[in-house]
Each structure stands twice: as C-alpha cells, then as structure tokens.
Amino acid sequence: MSLHNKKVIQLVSDDFEDLELWYPVLRLREEGAEVVIAGEEENTTYVGKYGVPIKSDISFHDADPDEYDAILVPGGWSPDKLRRYDSILSMVQTMNEQKKPIGQICHAGWVLISADILQGKKVTSTPGIKDDMMNAGAEWVNEPVVVDANIVSSRRPPDLPDYMREFIRVLAQ
C-alpha cells in the first residue's frame, strides 16, 4: 500500500462521469490513501450521469487545501458546475502553487482552465475541449495520459488504468 499516509480530496457535483469518479476513488483506497469526497454541501448524495450515487464527506467550501496531498477533478458535466465556485478555483490554484498532484480527466480540464493554471502545460483531455485547453495556453496532445510536473491529465474512461497508474506514481513521490 504505497499511499497509506496520503490524503486526497475528490471533488463532486451532480452529472459526474460515474467511472471517472469512482475508479480513481477505489484505486486510491486500494493503495491505502484516504479519499475525502467534497461537494457543495457535506453529507449530501450526488448522482452521476448514469445514476451511480456518491455521498459527500465535506463541503468543498470548508476544505483546507493544506490538509490534502492531492486533488482529483471528475469528468462528465460536473466540471462545468464546479468551475463556477471561487472556493474550488482557489483550492486548485493553491494546490498547484504547492506542486501537489492535480488529477483531471475528460471535461475536468474546464476547472483547471477557470483556475488559470494551464499556461505552458502539456495536457490531454476529451478531444471535445481541446480548443478550450489550447486557448488557455496549454499544449494539447492526444494521448491516454500526460504528466506535466504535478498535473496528471487523461482523456476518457478507457484510459483510466493509465491515468491512475501515473497519478498514483506522482502522488507516491
């Protein structure tokens, strides 16, 4: 269990891509990490695009980025909602400044765009937001997973094994 002393915050809102949220949570827990689910409200059930629910542990408004070793942003339509909260953008910016791992898959790049942390970074995402990523100053590549310093990005559910292998490696360092 390579991550037994690590604490990761997983953001959530309704319409997350079910696999892109649950697979990382389960893999990190298998590696011994504590994963805290953070939604707009604590102790609230959020539902994915395909109907799979998850309950938040805390409100992301109350989350202190200094308490976490990494952050995960799910894909689906959830990122379009999450990027509207100053508390999330501030958390992502702080964690980026502290060089903590930031995992983003599929449409999760929207949160990093709104946090204004992609200038000069090499990333991937769903091809549907390729132009958005490039307009934010990123170099976009069509690969299953891309690691640029502390940012680990991936495209879509079939890439989850590659994504989590690299995220776990970066977090364990």
C-alpha positions as CSV (number, residue, x, y, z in Angstrom):
1,M,0.0,0.0,0.0
2,S,2.1,2.8,-1.4
3,L,-0.2,5.7,-0.3
4,H,-1.1,4.8,3.3
5,N,-0.1,8.3,4.6
6,K,-1.7,10.3,1.7
7,K,-5.0,12.2,1.9
8,V,-6.7,13.1,-1.4
9,I,-9.7,15.3,-2.0
10,Q,-12.2,14.2,-4.7
11,L,-14.5,17.0,-6.0
12,V,-18.1,16.1,-6.9
13,S,-21.3,17.6,-8.1
14,D,-24.2,16.1,-10.0
15,D,-23.7,14.7,-13.5
16,F,-20.1,13.5,-12.9
17,E,-18.9,10.7,-15.2
18,D,-19.5,7.7,-13.0
19,L,-16.4,5.7,-13.9
20,E,-14.1,8.8,-13.9
21,L,-15.0,9.5,-10.3
22,W,-15.5,6.0,-8.8
23,Y,-12.5,4.3,-10.4
24,P,-9.9,6.8,-9.1
25,V,-11.6,6.7,-5.6
26,L,-11.4,2.9,-5.4
27,R,-7.9,2.6,-6.8
28,L,-6.6,5.2,-4.3
29,R,-8.3,3.5,-1.4
30,E,-6.8,0.2,-2.6
31,E,-3.4,1.8,-2.4
32,G,-4.1,2.9,1.2
33,A,-4.9,6.6,0.6
34,E,-7.7,8.4,2.5
35,V,-10.1,9.9,-0.1
36,V,-12.4,12.6,1.1
37,I,-15.4,13.4,-1.1
38,A,-16.1,17.1,-1.3
39,G,-19.4,18.5,-2.7
40,E,-21.1,21.8,-2.4
41,E,-22.8,20.6,0.8
42,E,-21.5,17.9,3.2
43,N,-23.3,14.7,3.8
44,T,-25.2,15.1,0.5
45,T,-25.8,12.5,-2.2
46,Y,-24.7,13.4,-5.7
47,V,-25.7,11.3,-8.8
48,G,-23.6,10.6,-11.8
49,K,-24.6,10.7,-15.4
50,Y,-25.5,7.0,-15.4
51,G,-27.2,7.1,-12.0
52,V,-24.5,5.9,-9.7
53,P,-24.6,7.9,-6.4
54,I,-21.9,9.1,-4.0
55,K,-22.2,10.9,-0.7
56,S,-20.0,13.9,0.2
57,D,-18.0,13.8,3.3
58,I,-17.5,17.6,3.5
59,S,-18.3,20.8,1.7
60,F,-15.6,22.0,-0.6
61,H,-16.3,25.5,0.7
62,D,-14.9,24.3,4.1
63,A,-11.9,22.3,2.6
64,D,-8.4,23.5,3.5
65,P,-6.0,22.6,0.7
66,D,-3.2,22.4,3.2
67,E,-4.8,19.3,4.7
68,Y,-4.6,17.4,1.4
69,D,-1.7,15.8,-0.6
70,A,-3.6,15.9,-3.9
71,I,-6.9,16.7,-5.6
72,L,-9.0,14.9,-8.2
73,V,-11.5,16.6,-10.6
74,P,-14.0,14.2,-12.2
75,G,-15.2,14.4,-15.7
76,G,-18.7,14.4,-17.1
77,W,-20.7,17.6,-16.9
78,S,-19.7,18.1,-13.3
79,P,-16.7,20.3,-14.1
80,D,-18.8,22.9,-15.8
81,K,-20.6,23.3,-12.4
82,L,-17.6,23.0,-10.2
83,R,-15.6,25.8,-12.0
84,R,-18.2,28.3,-11.0
85,Y,-17.1,28.2,-7.3
86,D,-14.4,30.6,-6.2
87,S,-13.5,28.2,-3.3
88,I,-12.7,25.4,-5.8
89,L,-10.7,27.7,-8.1
90,S,-8.7,29.0,-5.1
91,M,-8.1,25.4,-3.9
92,V,-6.8,24.3,-7.3
93,Q,-4.6,27.3,-7.5
94,T,-3.2,26.8,-4.0
95,M,-2.5,23.1,-4.6
96,N,-0.8,24.0,-7.9
97,E,1.4,26.6,-6.3
98,Q,2.3,23.9,-3.7
99,K,3.1,21.5,-6.5
100,K,0.6,19.0,-5.2
101,P,-0.8,16.4,-7.7
102,I,-3.8,17.6,-9.6
103,G,-5.7,14.8,-11.5
104,Q,-8.1,15.8,-14.3
105,I,-9.8,13.6,-16.8
106,C,-12.2,14.2,-19.7
107,H,-14.0,17.6,-19.2
108,A,-12.3,18.2,-15.9
109,G,-9.9,20.4,-17.7
110,W,-12.6,23.1,-17.6
111,V,-11.8,23.5,-13.8
112,L,-8.1,23.9,-14.5
113,I,-8.9,26.4,-17.3
114,S,-11.0,28.5,-15.0
115,A,-8.3,28.3,-12.3
116,D,-5.9,29.7,-14.9
117,I,-3.1,27.2,-14.2
118,L,-2.6,25.7,-17.7
119,Q,-0.4,28.3,-19.4
120,G,2.6,26.4,-20.8
121,K,1.5,23.0,-19.6
122,K,1.3,19.9,-21.7
123,V,-2.0,18.1,-21.2
124,T,-4.7,16.0,-22.6
125,S,-8.5,15.8,-22.2
126,T,-11.5,14.7,-24.1
127,P,-11.0,16.0,-27.7
128,G,-14.2,18.0,-27.2
129,I,-12.4,20.6,-25.1
130,K,-9.1,20.5,-27.0
131,D,-9.7,24.1,-28.2
132,D,-10.6,25.3,-24.7
133,M,-7.4,23.8,-23.3
134,M,-5.2,25.3,-26.1
135,N,-6.9,28.7,-25.7
136,A,-6.0,28.6,-22.0
137,G,-2.3,28.3,-23.1
138,A,-1.8,24.6,-22.8
139,E,-0.1,22.3,-25.3
140,W,-2.8,19.6,-26.0
141,V,-1.8,16.1,-27.1
142,N,-4.0,13.1,-27.9
143,E,-2.5,10.5,-25.5
144,P,-4.1,8.3,-22.9
145,V,-2.3,10.1,-20.0
146,V,0.0,13.1,-19.8
147,V,2.1,14.1,-16.8
148,D,3.5,17.6,-16.7
149,A,5.1,18.2,-13.2
150,N,2.2,18.0,-10.8
151,I,-0.7,17.9,-13.3
152,V,-1.8,14.4,-14.4
153,S,-4.4,14.5,-17.3
154,S,-6.3,11.9,-19.2
155,R,-8.9,11.7,-22.0
156,R,-11.8,9.3,-21.1
157,P,-12.9,6.1,-19.3
158,P,-10.9,3.6,-21.4
159,D,-7.7,5.5,-20.3
160,L,-8.4,5.1,-16.6
161,P,-5.8,2.4,-15.9
162,D,-3.1,4.5,-17.5
163,Y,-4.4,7.6,-15.7
164,M,-4.4,6.1,-12.2
165,R,-1.1,4.3,-12.7
166,E,0.5,7.7,-13.3
167,F,-1.5,9.6,-10.7
168,I,-0.5,7.1,-8.0
169,R,3.1,7.2,-9.1
170,V,3.2,11.1,-8.9
171,L,1.4,11.1,-5.6
172,A,3.8,8.4,-4.1
173,Q,6.8,10.6,-4.9
